[in-house]
Amino acid sequence: MNIQEIRSWLAETDPDRLEELWDRADRVRRETMGDRVFLRGILEISNKCSRDCHYCGLRAGNSRLARYTMTEEDILDGAILARQLGLGTVVLQAGEHPGLDARWIAGIVRRIKDEAGLVVTLSLGERNIDELELWKRAGADRYLLKFETSNPALFKHIHPGSQTTGHTRIELLKQLHLLDYEVGSGFMIGIPGQTYDDAANDLLLLKRLDVHMIGNGPFIANPDTPLGNTPRGQVPNTELMTYKIMALTRILCPGSNIPSTTALGTVNTQCGLELGLQRGGNVLMPNLTPAKYKKLYAIYPTPLRDITDAAQLVAAVKERILCIGRTIGTGPGVSRSFMQQRQHHNEVPHD
Ligand code: SAH
């Protein structure tokens, strides 16, 4: 699919044509990934952040937010709970903060591997290569770092004070590949200033970077941030646009793991997650962060009626998967694209 075709899908409004897009994405998903939906437990381990991203409620400049870092024992308990609930993976996510000591994280990764035996995904922002290497050696399997937008000028605009133009994130994604991480990335849909060309380029960049997990969620305005009241750009941050992007992502990157994101579940609390799974998605990420911390991980406003008990939450998520005729994946749920990359590397003779 070339950039013109992608652009024309992004602008498509005809319901019959869109049905074709959903069918095509769903067929590709079924043929490459099967019917299983994998569950990843998320633990939001700290909301401290030294960056000032214009879209994110965790930004350093948001003085209205009380800050926390979960204790090591809380994190371990969360991982063990994930294991008990039958999840194969735990994702540790946080703001980007040097105070989140690299050796402390490495120790936690080691303990999760030893005591819970889970696949560990880290999503701790832009950290240096030595730290990423340390965490890999400690046993981390996956790293999630969204490039947010492929447009360097827009990246710079929404990441003030960043010495970079967004290329650091893209460079880091390449480094993560070299370190043998299973690599996750993605972008925000409808961030103010994003054009259709930008969104099409975002999709093509995901393909070029050959990322293994792709989380593209709708931008949700947070009134406590500079982008809280900005008029939207050309790309609407709507539910429909999110489905289009999920479907196109599946068609362009057939072997990747694609979650129906929490942000999608927020814009349509009734059936957003299900529709995402029927339009390219194959992963859900129940949030296992203890309630006392969860409300402080305020990237964007979320409805308060979330189920707080983790066991009930996971049971409800499983029910939603079974209701649309899909099955529950068990174990790590490695992406097809990562397995193919591994096979390819193993076939290349070492000199
Ligand atoms: N500090 C880490 C983790 C960030 S939070 C990092 O920078 O990688 C995870 C994701 O939340 C971000 O990558 C971004 O894509 C998303 N996000 C932040 N603010 C958002 C908003 N207002 N609406 C939608 N998604 C948002």
Boltz pocket constraint, residues with backbone or C-beta under 6 A from the ligand:
constraints:
  - pocket:
      binder: B
      contacts: [[A, 55], [A, 56], [A, 57], [A, 93], [A, 94], [A, 95], [A, 96], [A, 123], [A, 124], [A, 125], [A, 126], [A, 144], [A, 145], [A, 146], [A, 148], [A, 187], [A, 188], [A, 217], [A, 218], [A, 219], [A, 220], [A, 221], [A, 222], [A, 263], [A, 299], [A, 300]]
      max_distance: 6.0
